[in-house]
Amino acid sequence: MPVNWSDDIHNYLKRRGSFVKTDADGSRSIKEGILIGAHMSITGGLEQALIRGHALRCRAIQMFTKSSGRWRERYLKRDEIALFRATRESLNINPVISHAGYLINLAAPDDQIYEKSCSAMIEELTRCEQLGIDYLVVHPGHHRGLGEAFGIGKVAEALNRIMDVTRGSSVSVALETMAGQGTTLGGTFEELAAIMEAVAENDRVALCLDLCHIFAAGYDIRSRAVYDGVFARIDNTIGLQKLKVIHVSDSKRECGSRVDRHEDIGKGMIGIEPFRWVMEDERLKYVPKILETPTDLENITILENLAR
């Protein structure tokens, strides 16, 4: 007899107690309507990322679908897929975002690394499709000193190949803004726009905005004028409709440092106000805000309170 995973998950939640909060008048708490989430560990099984996120009041989560620091692939079993999907449905976590492995370099000049990166991305997208994951976030890559034009061309070529192999997939690839360190692409919106414009299946390419990264890259969003200018610049180069994921982490390093070091909300160089602006921005209401610091209820509670 097949296992009814959905019933199992409902019984599990009943035993441990629900984290859903209801106001005194019976209405849903404002906390239940905010797309706040965090990157969750998959230790113990992919579905554990959902359960851990639910325990922290996450409405969305980000996760890996395999080890992030190894080339070795992970091929999912039918029961594993069914359990993940049933858990997600029971916990009502939406959207679910995956982050691609860190070894992938779609701008690699080295042919072997480039081919391995393209193959790895195809496998990442395949797992996401099997699990019903909505977005796959990926770092654009490193051109290794051959220049931005070379790197942009390589990434666009890779994405066209990947999109062609996975044609018909419902999963979008979200290119992440980067801190601009070394030969890393994605330190400016113009670089990401150039990549997107060269991808034929453009509707499957999205933007992941990392607040720590853009601050490190030189966008001083501590000023309201610069904050407004950043979103105007995104709209003019990429289009705000392409913004599908926001990583919300403070920065350990100063603006323009080009060093990627995440910090807890309000404890870094960015400070609290820019996060308030993000949480209050009506344009971003339906864009999931994902924490990438070692997650605890303090950071999530700060974001919830800022949204009020």
NULUM-927253 format. One record per residue: x, y, z of N, C-alpha, C in turn; residue in three letters. Coordinates in steps of 0.05 Angstrom, whole numbers, padded with zeros to 5 digits, always signed. Example, Ala and Ser with C-alpha at 12.3 -4.5 7.8 and 13.67 -1.06 7.14 Angstrom:
<atoms>
+00264-00114+00156+00246-00090+00156+00264-00066+00156Ala/+00257-00045+00142+00273-00021+00143+00258+00001+00157Ser/
</atoms>
This chain:
<atoms>
+00017-00024+00000+00000+00000+00000+00018+00025+00000Met/+00013+00045-00018+00030+00069-00019+00026+00085+00007Pro/+00048+00099+00015+00047+00116+00039+00033+00141+00033Val/+00015+00149+00050+00001+00175+00047+00017+00196+00062Asn/+00036+00208+00048+00055+00227+00061+00040+00251+00072Trp/+00019+00260+00058+00004+00284+00067-00008+00279+00095Ser/-00020+00256+00099-00032+00250+00126-00010+00248+00147Asp/+00013+00236+00140+00035+00234+00158+00044+00262+00168Asp/+00047+00280+00149+00057+00307+00156+00036+00322+00173Ile/+00010+00320+00166-00010+00332+00182-00010+00322+00211His/-00006+00296+00214-00005+00283+00241+00019+00293+00256Asn/+00042+00296+00242+00066+00306+00254+00062+00334+00265Tyr/+00049+00351+00249+00045+00379+00258+00026+00380+00282Leu/+00006+00362+00282-00013+00361+00304+00000+00353+00330Lys/+00020+00334+00328+00034+00325+00352+00052+00347+00363Arg/+00065+00362+00346+00085+00381+00355+00074+00409+00360Arg/+00050+00414+00350+00037+00440+00354+00042+00459+00331Gly/+00022+00473+00322+00024+00491+00299+00038+00517+00306Ser/+00053+00528+00287+00065+00554+00291+00049+00576+00279Phe/+00025+00569+00268+00008+00590+00256-00004+00606+00278Val/-00002+00632+00276-00013+00650+00297-00039+00663+00287Lys/-00058+00665+00304-00084+00677+00298-00089+00700+00317Thr/-00099+00723+00307-00105+00745+00324-00130+00739+00341Asp/-00135+00756+00361-00157+00751+00379-00184+00749+00365Ala/-00187+00764+00343-00213+00764+00329-00215+00741+00309Asp/-00195+00723+00309-00195+00700+00292-00183+00704+00265Gly/-00174+00729+00258-00161+00734+00232-00132+00725+00233Ser/-00121+00722+00209-00093+00714+00207-00075+00737+00216Arg/-00054+00731+00230-00035+00751+00238-00020+00762+00214Ser/-00012+00788+00216+00003+00800+00194+00028+00783+00187Ile/+00039+00770+00207+00063+00754+00203+00058+00731+00183Lys/+00033+00722+00181+00028+00700+00163+00026+00709+00134Glu/+00024+00735+00130+00021+00745+00102+00046+00756+00090Gly/+00068+00755+00105+00093+00767+00095+00111+00745+00084Ile/+00122+00750+00061+00139+00730+00048+00168+00732+00059Leu/+00171+00725+00084+00197+00725+00097+00206+00695+00098Ile/+00231+00691+00092+00241+00663+00093+00271+00663+00100Gly/+00282+00640+00098+00311+00636+00104+00322+00612+00089Ala/+00348+00611+00087+00361+00588+00075+00362+00566+00097His/+00350+00543+00090+00347+00521+00110+00364+00497+00102Met/+00374+00484+00123+00391+00460+00119+00374+00436+00109Ser/+00385+00419+00092+00372+00395+00083+00382+00370+00098Ile/+00397+00374+00120+00407+00351+00135+00384+00334+00145Thr/+00386+00308+00140+00364+00290+00148+00343+00285+00127Gly/+00345+00300+00104+00326+00296+00083+00317+00323+00072Gly/+00310+00324+00046+00302+00349+00034+00278+00362+00048Leu/+00259+00346+00056+00235+00356+00069+00241+00370+00096Glu/+00264+00364+00108+00271+00376+00133+00276+00406+00130Gln/+00283+00415+00107+00286+00444+00102+00260+00458+00105Ala/+00238+00446+00096+00211+00457+00098+00202+00457+00127Leu/+00207+00435+00141+00199+00433+00169+00214+00453+00186Ile/+00240+00456+00181+00256+00475+00197+00246+00504+00191Arg/+00240+00509+00166+00230+00536+00158+00203+00542+00172Gly/+00185+00522+00172+00159+00525+00185+00163+00531+00214His/+00182+00518+00227+00186+00522+00256+00196+00551+00262Ala/+00207+00564+00242+00216+00592+00245+00196+00612+00233Leu/+00172+00603+00227+00151+00621+00216+00156+00630+00188Arg/+00173+00615+00173+00179+00623+00145+00155+00617+00127Cys/+00148+00636+00110+00128+00631+00089+00141+00622+00063Arg/+00167+00627+00061+00183+00618+00038+00209+00607+00049Ala/+00223+00590+00034+00249+00581+00042+00268+00580+00018Ile/+00294+00580+00023+00314+00574+00003+00329+00549+00013Gln/+00339+00533-00005+00353+00508+00003+00371+00499-00020Met/+00389+00482-00014+00404+00467-00034+00389+00441-00039Phe/+00393+00429-00063+00381+00403-00068+00403+00381-00068Thr/+00428+00389-00063+00450+00371-00061+00472+00386-00046Lys/+00494+00372-00041+00517+00385-00029+00527+00408-00046Ser/+00530+00432-00034+00536+00456-00049+00565+00458-00058Ser/+00583+00442-00045+00611+00444-00050+00624+00420-00064Gly/+00607+00404-00077+00617+00380-00091+00604+00378-00118Arg/+00619+00367-00137+00609+00362-00164+00590+00338-00165Trp/+00594+00319-00147+00579+00295-00148+00549+00301-00147Arg/+00534+00288-00166+00505+00294-00169+00488+00278-00149Glu/+00464+00287-00145+00445+00273-00129+00420+00267-00146Arg/+00413+00242-00147+00390+00233-00163+00368+00225-00144Tyr/+00345+00238-00146+00323+00235-00127+00307+00210-00132Leu/+00298+00198-00109+00281+00175-00111+00252+00184-00110Lys/+00234+00167-00121+00206+00174-00123+00194+00181-00096Arg/+00200+00165-00075+00189+00170-00049+00199+00196-00037Asp/+00224+00203-00043+00237+00228-00034+00222+00252-00045Glu/+00216+00250-00071+00201+00272-00084+00173+00274-00073Ile/+00160+00252-00069+00132+00252-00059+00131+00264-00031Ala/+00150+00256-00014+00151+00266+00013+00155+00296+00014Leu/+00173+00306-00003+00179+00335-00004+00154+00350-00013Phe/+00141+00341-00034+00118+00355-00044+00095+00355-00024Arg/+00091+00332-00011+00069+00330+00009+00075+00348+00033Ala/+00100+00349+00042+00108+00367+00064+00103+00396+00057Thr/+00111+00403+00033+00107+00431+00025+00078+00439+00024Arg/+00061+00421+00014+00033+00426+00012+00020+00429+00040Glu/+00028+00412+00058+00017+00412+00085+00026+00437+00100Ser/+00050+00446+00096+00060+00469+00111+00055+00496+00096Leu/+00045+00494+00072+00038+00518+00056+00061+00538+00054Asn/+00084+00527+00046+00108+00544+00041+00110+00550+00012Ile/+00109+00576+00005+00109+00584-00023+00118+00613-00026Asn/+00139+00618-00042+00152+00598-00060+00175+00584-00045Pro/+00185+00563-00058+00209+00549-00050+00231+00555-00071Val/+00254+00563-00061+00276+00572-00078+00299+00553-00073Ile/+00313+00546-00094+00338+00530-00091+00362+00548-00098Ser/+00384+00543-00085+00409+00556-00093+00428+00536-00106His/+00438+00543-00129+00456+00524-00143+00482+00522-00128Ala/+00497+00500-00134+00522+00494-00121+00543+00515-00127Gly/+00561+00519-00108+00581+00540-00110+00604+00535-00130Tyr/+00607+00510-00138+00628+00504-00157+00621+00511-00186Leu/+00596+00516-00191+00587+00522-00218+00598+00549-00227Ile/+00610+00550-00250+00621+00575-00262+00613+00576-00291Asn/+00591+00590-00297+00581+00591-00325+00598+00610-00342Leu/+00617+00624-00330+00635+00641-00346+00663+00630-00349Ala/+00666+00605-00341+00693+00593-00339+00707+00592-00366Ala/+00732+00603-00368+00748+00600-00392+00757+00571-00397Pro/+00761+00556-00375+00769+00528-00376+00746+00511-00387Asp/+00751+00497-00409+00730+00482-00422+00718+00460-00404Asp/+00736+00447-00389+00726+00425-00372+00708+00435-00350Gln/+00715+00457-00337+00699+00469-00316+00673+00480-00328Ile/+00675+00491-00352+00651+00502-00365+00631+00480-00371Tyr/+00640+00458-00382+00622+00436-00389+00610+00424-00364Glu/+00627+00420-00343+00616+00410-00318+00596+00428-00306Lys/+00600+00454-00309+00581+00474-00298+00554+00473-00313Ser/+00556+00471-00339+00531+00469-00355+00515+00444-00347Cys/+00529+00421-00345+00516+00396-00338+00504+00397-00310Ser/+00519+00410-00292+00510+00412-00264+00484+00429-00263Ala/+00483+00450-00279+00459+00467-00279+00435+00452-00290Met/+00440+00436-00310+00418+00420-00321+00407+00401-00299Ile/+00425+00388-00284+00417+00370-00263+00403+00386-00240Glu/+00413+00410-00234+00400+00426-00214+00371+00433-00222Glu/+00367+00441-00247+00340+00447-00257+00322+00423-00258Leu/+00334+00400-00264+00318+00375-00265+00308+00369-00237Thr/+00325+00371-00216+00316+00366-00189+00294+00386-00181Arg/+00298+00411-00188+00279+00432-00181+00252+00425-00193Cys/+00252+00417-00218+00227+00410-00232+00213+00387-00218Glu/+00229+00366-00211+00218+00343-00197+00205+00350-00171Gln/+00217+00369-00156+00208+00376-00130+00187+00398-00130Leu/+00183+00411-00153+00164+00433-00155+00175+00459-00144Gly/+00201+00462-00144+00214+00486-00135+00211+00508-00156Ile/+00207+00533-00147+00200+00555-00166+00224+00568-00179Asp/+00245+00574-00164+00267+00589-00174+00294+00575-00167Tyr/+00313+00577-00185+00340+00567-00180+00359+00591-00181Leu/+00369+00599-00158+00388+00622-00156+00416+00612-00163Val/+00431+00627-00179+00458+00619-00187+00476+00644-00188Val/+00501+00641-00180+00520+00662-00183+00528+00663-00213His/+00529+00686-00226+00535+00687-00254+00562+00674-00262Pro/+00583+00678-00246+00608+00665-00252+00632+00684-00252Gly/+00656+00673-00258+00681+00687-00258+00693+00685-00286His/+00702+00708-00297+00714+00707-00324+00744+00702-00322His/+00755+00701-00298+00784+00694-00293+00803+00712-00308Arg/+00796+00737-00311+00815+00756-00322+00812+00761-00352Gly/+00793+00748-00365+00789+00751-00394+00769+00773-00401Leu/+00759+00787-00381+00742+00810-00386+00713+00805-00384Gly/+00698+00828-00378+00669+00826-00374+00655+00817-00400Glu/+00663+00827-00423+00649+00819-00448+00652+00789-00453Ala/+00675+00779-00448+00680+00750-00451+00661+00735-00432Phe/+00661+00743-00406+00645+00729-00386+00616+00730-00392Gly/+00606+00754-00399+00578+00757-00406+00570+00738-00429Ile/+00587+00737-00449+00581+00720-00472+00580+00690-00464Gly/+00599+00682-00447+00600+00654-00438+00575+00647-00422Lys/+00567+00664-00404+00544+00658-00387+00518+00657-00404Val/+00515+00676-00423+00492+00675-00440+00491+00650-00457Ala/+00515+00642-00468+00516+00617-00484+00509+00593-00467Glu/+00519+00592-00442+00512+00570-00424+00482+00569-00418Ala/+00470+00592-00412+00442+00593-00406+00425+00585-00429Leu/+00433+00592-00453+00418+00584-00477+00419+00554-00481Asn/+00442+00542-00476+00445+00513-00477+00428+00499-00456Arg/+00429+00509-00432+00415+00498-00410+00384+00500-00414Ile/+00375+00523-00423+00347+00528-00428+00337+00509-00450Met/+00353+00505-00470+00345+00488-00492+00342+00459-00483Asp/+00360+00449-00467+00358+00422-00457+00334+00418-00438Val/+00328+00439-00423+00306+00437-00403+00281+00451-00413Thr/+00278+00453-00439+00255+00467-00451+00229+00456-00439Arg/+00211+00474-00433+00185+00465-00421+00185+00465-00391Gly/+00208+00468-00378+00209+00468-00349+00195+00493-00338Ser/+00184+00490-00315+00170+00513-00302+00189+00528-00283Ser/+00214+00520-00281+00233+00532-00262+00248+00555-00276Val/+00249+00577-00262+00265+00600-00273+00292+00601-00259Ser/+00312+00611-00274+00339+00615-00264+00341+00644-00255Val/+00348+00648-00230+00351+00675-00219+00380+00682-00216Ala/+00390+00701-00233+00418+00709-00231+00421+00728-00207Leu/+00441+00722-00190+00444+00737-00165+00464+00760-00169Glu/+00457+00783-00157+00476+00805-00157+00499+00798-00139Thr/+00523+00806-00146+00547+00798-00132+00562+00823-00121Met/+00582+00818-00104+00596+00840-00091+00617+00852-00108Ala/+00623+00841-00132+00642+00852-00150+00671+00845-00143Gly/+00675+00824-00128+00702+00816-00119+00717+00803-00141Gln/+00742+00810-00146+00759+00797-00166+00747+00799-00194Gly/+00745+00776-00207+00734+00775-00234+00706+00765-00235Thr/+00691+00768-00212+00664+00759-00211+00645+00777-00227Thr/+00628+00765-00242+00607+00780-00257+00583+00785-00238Leu/+00567+00805-00245+00543+00811-00230+00545+00832-00210Gly/+00568+00848-00210+00571+00870-00192+00556+00895-00200Gly/+00545+00895-00225+00528+00917-00234+00503+00905-00247Thr/+00482+00921-00247+00457+00912-00259+00460+00911-00290Phe/+00478+00927-00300+00482+00928-00329+00493+00901-00339Glu/+00512+00889-00323+00523+00863-00331+00501+00842-00332Glu/+00484+00841-00312+00463+00821-00311+00443+00826-00333Leu/+00437+00852-00339+00418+00858-00361+00429+00848-00387Ala/+00455+00852-00391+00468+00843-00417+00466+00813-00420Ala/+00469+00798-00398+00466+00769-00399+00438+00761-00406Ile/+00419+00773-00392+00390+00766-00396+00381+00772-00425Met/+00390+00795-00435+00382+00803-00462+00392+00783-00483Glu/+00413+00768-00477+00425+00749-00497+00413+00721-00494Ala/+00394+00717-00475+00382+00691-00471+00356+00690-00487Val/+00354+00670-00504+00330+00668-00522+00305+00664-00505Ala/+00306+00645-00486+00282+00639-00470+00283+00658-00445Glu/+00279+00683-00451+00283+00704-00432+00263+00703-00409Asn/+00239+00692-00414+00219+00691-00392+00226+00672-00370Asp/+00247+00656-00374+00256+00637-00352+00281+00647-00338Arg/+00288+00672-00343+00311+00684-00329+00301+00707-00311Val/+00309+00707-00286+00300+00726-00266+00323+00738-00252Ala/+00317+00757-00233+00337+00771-00217+00334+00763-00188Leu/+00357+00757-00175+00359+00755-00146+00376+00778-00136Cys/+00363+00796-00120+00377+00819-00110+00387+00814-00082Leu/+00414+00814-00078+00426+00809-00052+00434+00836-00041Asp/+00422+00845-00019+00427+00872-00008+00455+00875+00003Leu/+00466+00854+00015+00494+00855+00025+00513+00858+00001Cys/+00507+00843-00020+00525+00843-00044+00525+00870-00058His/+00501+00882-00062+00501+00907-00077+00514+00929-00060Ile/+00511+00928-00033+00524+00947-00016+00554+00945-00018Phe/+00564+00920-00017+00593+00915-00020+00603+00924-00047Ala/+00585+00922-00067+00593+00930-00095+00593+00960-00099Ala/+00583+00975-00079+00585+01004-00081+00558+01019-00081Gly/+00536+01005-00080+00510+01018-00079+00503+01025-00050Tyr/+00506+01050-00042+00503+01057-00014+00473+01062-00007Asp/+00459+01040-00003+00430+01041+00001+00422+01052+00029Ile/+00442+01061+00045+00435+01074+00070+00422+01101+00065Arg/+00426+01112+00041+00412+01137+00034+00386+01130+00019Ser/+00364+01144+00027+00339+01138+00014+00340+01145-00016Arg/+00355+01166-00022+00357+01174-00050+00371+01152-00067Ala/+00392+01140-00055+00406+01118-00069+00388+01093-00070Val/+00374+01087-00048+00356+01064-00048+00336+01067-00071Tyr/+00323+01091-00073+00303+01095-00094+00317+01093-00121Asp/+00341+01104-00123+00356+01103-00148+00363+01075-00157Gly/+00369+01057-00137+00376+01029-00144+00352+01015-00157Val/+00328+01020-00146+00305+01006-00158+00297+01019-00184Phe/+00302+01045-00187+00298+01057-00214+00317+01045-00234Ala/+00342+01041-00225+00362+01030-00243+00356+01001-00251Arg/+00346+00985-00232+00337+00958-00238+00315+00959-00259Ile/+00296+00977-00254+00273+00978-00273+00282+00987-00301Asp/+00301+01005-00302+00310+01015-00328+00328+00995-00343Asn/+00343+00978-00328+00362+00960-00342+00350+00932-00345Thr/+00338+00921-00324+00328+00894-00324+00298+00892-00325Ile/+00285+00910-00310+00256+00910-00307+00249+00899-00279Gly/+00234+00914-00263+00227+00905-00236+00211+00880-00236Leu/+00196+00875-00259+00181+00850-00260+00198+00825-00260Gln/+00224+00829-00265+00243+00806-00265+00253+00800-00237Lys/+00249+00818-00218+00259+00814-00191+00241+00794-00176Leu/+00252+00770-00171+00236+00748-00160+00245+00739-00132Lys/+00270+00746-00124+00281+00738-00098+00298+00761-00088Val/+00296+00766-00061+00313+00786-00048+00327+00772-00025Ile/+00354+00773-00024+00369+00763-00001+00372+00786+00018His/+00363+00783+00043+00363+00805+00062+00384+00798+00084Val/+00408+00808+00081+00429+00805+00101+00443+00832+00103Ser/+00451+00839+00127+00468+00862+00131+00497+00855+00122Asp/+00515+00874+00123+00542+00870+00113+00563+00875+00135Ser/+00582+00857+00138+00603+00861+00157+00623+00882+00148Lys/+00625+00886+00122+00645+00904+00110+00631+00930+00099Arg/+00647+00950+00095+00637+00976+00087+00628+00977+00058Glu/+00613+00997+00052+00604+01001+00024+00627+01004+00005Cys/+00626+00989-00017+00646+00990-00037+00670+00972-00031Gly/+00669+00957-00010+00692+00939-00002+00696+00917-00022Ser/+00675+00909-00037+00676+00887-00055+00681+00860-00041Arg/+00675+00859-00015+00679+00835+00001+00651+00825+00011Val/+00646+00800+00005+00620+00788+00011+00621+00775+00039Asp/+00611+00790+00060+00610+00780+00087+00583+00787+00099Arg/+00566+00768+00103+00539+00773+00113+00539+00777+00143His/+00520+00794+00152+00516+00799+00181+00487+00799+00188Glu/+00480+00796+00213+00452+00797+00222+00440+00824+00217Asp/+00414+00825+00213+00399+00850+00207+00404+00871+00228Ile/+00413+00895+00219+00417+00917+00237+00443+00917+00252Gly/+00459+00896+00250+00484+00894+00265+00509+00899+00247Lys/+00505+00905+00222+00527+00909+00204+00528+00938+00194Gly/+00542+00942+00172+00548+00969+00162+00524+00981+00148Met/+00504+00965+00139+00481+00976+00126+00462+00989+00146Ile/+00458+00977+00169+00440+00988+00189+00411+00980+00184Gly/+00393+00989+00200+00366+00979+00201+00347+00992+00180Ile/+00351+01018+00174+00331+01032+00158+00327+01021+00130Glu/+00348+01014+00115+00343+01003+00088+00326+00977+00089Pro/+00328+00962+00110+00311+00938+00112+00282+00945+00117Phe/+00278+00967+00132+00251+00978+00136+00239+00986+00109Arg/+00255+01000+00093+00245+01009+00067+00237+00985+00050Trp/+00254+00964+00050+00248+00940+00034+00222+00928+00044Val/+00218+00925+00070+00195+00911+00081+00169+00928+00077Met/+00172+00954+00075+00149+00971+00071+00143+00977+00041Glu/+00161+00970+00024+00159+00976-00005+00137+00960-00018Asp/+00115+00973-00027+00093+00958-00039+00101+00944-00064Glu/+00120+00954-00078+00129+00941-00103+00141+00914-00098Arg/+00151+00910-00073+00165+00885-00066+00148+00867-00048Leu/+00122+00873-00046+00105+00858-00027+00104+00828-00033Lys/+00104+00821-00058+00102+00792-00065+00129+00780-00073Tyr/+00151+00794-00067+00177+00783-00072+00188+00771-00046Val/+00195+00745-00045+00205+00733-00021+00231+00746-00011Pro/+00232+00751+00015+00256+00762+00027+00270+00740+00043Lys/+00293+00731+00034+00307+00708+00045+00331+00716+00061Ile/+00333+00706+00086+00356+00710+00102+00377+00689+00096Leu/+00403+00697+00095+00425+00679+00090+00445+00679+00113Glu/+00438+00691+00135+00455+00689+00159+00448+00664+00174Thr/+00464+00655+00194+00455+00633+00210+00429+00640+00223Pro/+00408+00628+00214+00381+00638+00219+00371+00633+00247Thr/+00359+00653+00259+00345+00650+00284+00320+00667+00283Asp/+00303+00663+00304+00278+00678+00305+00282+00708+00308Leu/+00305+00716+00318+00310+00745+00322+00310+00760+00296Glu/+00325+00749+00276+00325+00763+00250+00298+00763+00237Asn/+00284+00741+00238+00257+00739+00226+00238+00758+00240Ile/+00239+00759+00266+00222+00777+00282+00228+00807+00275Thr/+00253+00813+00272+00260+00841+00264+00247+00848+00237Ile/+00249+00831+00218+00236+00836+00192+00206+00838+00194Leu/+00194+00821+00210+00165+00822+00214+00157+00849+00226Glu/+00172+00857+00246+00165+00882+00259+00169+00906+00241Asn/+00190+00905+00224+00195+00927+00205+00172+00929+00185Leu/+00160+00907+00179+00138+00907+00159+00112+00919+00171Ala/+00111+00922+00197+00087+00933+00209+00086+00963+00206Arg/
</atoms>
